[in-house]
Amino acid sequence: MVPLRGRSVADLFRAAGYDTPLFSNRLSGTDDRTAFGTCASEGRVLVTLDLDFANPLVFDPGAGAGIVVLRLPKNHARSDVAAAVKVLLEGTVSHDVTGNLWVVARPGPAATARLPAR
């Protein structure tokens, strides 16, 4: 994985080989449906911190290339976002997000908890 030092989160995606435009640059101030529709029409996976997109009854991930919601603490740091993106990128090595809804958390105690043995 790529170290974050001096890089944007989008740079992490680009370093992994993804074409990554930033909606904050293109669609700033648009509503959720417009953002989702733009991603769907362009065949792009929507990666967001907005938990509204985690509702598949409102935003059908199968209608586009998929949705990834990064679930982070309210007062998250940039490094938390980067850590969650790294988890996402590691997941895409063996799984395809296309048409699916993924909710990704930053690594930590909740993300690495073990289930009790049966």
Order of alpha helices (4+ residues) and beta strands (2+ residues): alpha-alpha-alpha-beta-beta-alpha-beta
